[in-house]
Amino acid sequence: MTIELHMNALGSYALGLGMNDKVPVCLLLSHDSVSVGGEAAISAEYYQLEGSDLRISGPNGVVVLKEIEQACIDAVEAQLPLVVIDPATEREVLVTRLEDPSSDIYRE
Amino acid sequence: MSDTKQPWTSKLLKGLGVNQAAVPTKGPIAKACGVALAAALTVAMGGASMDVHAGEKIKKETAHEAASTTAYSVVGIEDGDSKFERTGKVAATLGQIALSPQAGVISLVGQAAVGSAAGAGSKSSSQGKHAAEIVGTVVGVAVAAPVFGVLMIGNQAHNTYVFIQEEQEKNVKLKMEEVGDRLAGVKEDFTQQMRLEDRAARQNWPEDRKAYDQKVMYQAAVDAETTGADMGLEKQIRFDIEAKIAQEGGVTEPWFAKFSAEKEQIAQNRAIQTKQMLADADALSNDKSFESVTSKIQLSAAEGGSALPSSNKNFSTFSQDASKKHVKQAPELSR
């Protein structure tokens, strides 16, 4: 299986925090808030934190966001889910953190 | 703008209770991406229908050029403006948008961008166009402000967003401590809500499918009660929901009502079976060659009657045979 890897360097994506009354409840990404790999992101199954990089994996490829903000790292560590939205095609997906790195099936 | 289709909104964001968003961005491309995300959020949270501009896409190749001016243009912020002036301009723009009906948000923002560009002189005419394109597509209000550590806070009441300065970031970090509890609650509510929606959806299934589903669920409940076997996660969840509804005095699905009515009888049958199994085990204990096995069977029966896995091949085979025998006997015993 060939896994397409979409690398988004620092400064070429926008990763947000969704909050409820100033309390973060999820990480946020939209189909077009990454320079590459929007399609992979909207169909992702899980994400992992590798150092300060966010690795979002699914059947349509892997999206890597390099050097995410500390606030986002905090959110990952608090086990918040990642919500990816694409209003243009009315799609959305809830991506949860993969706890066991060895069970990552989208890795060569 | 004649489109009357119900605007798409994000069930997930609604379920998680998201009513604000923070988007830290660094660098011009990220800023453009941030505008895109802001736009997507505006739509996803019920700000506007994307249909109107669905054909347009953000031009990534011009993002660098556009991003440095777009956000400023939208609310008329200029490079020399102080923080106070920026805030004032953002507030003014928000005010306009808040006063306009939802359907008018896009055009208003678009006009703001174009108007700003037109007023800014010849140099920015092309930038103004980018601004109009991007903002037209993405429907957002974005103020660039200092690039690092900028936060964007959504205001659901107004269906708009505004970038807020760095000090807000501290609030986010402080609030992170409260996340755990909050999330657990939100997640639970969300999951429960989705499950109840699924339950409601089942009411609209065709009759034959509904009947089959009822039969399957009833049988699973009976089997679980009879053998103590695991129902499987999906069925267990449905079982728990019905149990909760029953507890709260609500109307349960027919399979659960039927099962509940018969539950006591099933439990009695099971008790009889278990008793019989113990009696059989006792009988076997008279046979000396099975002595050590007997205690295992008794333990097994006490734990719910299932055959224990055993390294002793003979026991394993025997115990399976024995339990089959009891299953066969069960209907007679229950009469």
Interface residues (C-beta under 8 A of the other chain):
Chain A: L10 G11 S12 Y13 A14 L15 G16 L17 G18 M19 N20 D21 K22 V23 P24 V25 C26 L28 L29 S30 H31 D32 S33 V34 S35 E69 Q70 A71 C72 D74 A75 A78 Q79 L80 P81 V83 I85 D86 P87 A88 E90 E92 V93 L94
Chain B: W8 S10 K11 L12 L13 L16 G17 V18 N19 Q20 A21 A22 V23 P24 T25 K26 G27 P28 I29 A30 K31 C33 G34 A36 L37 A39 A40 L41 V43 A44 M50 A54 K57 I58 K60 M152 E169 N171 V172 K173 K175 M176 E178 V179 G180 R182 L183 V186 K187
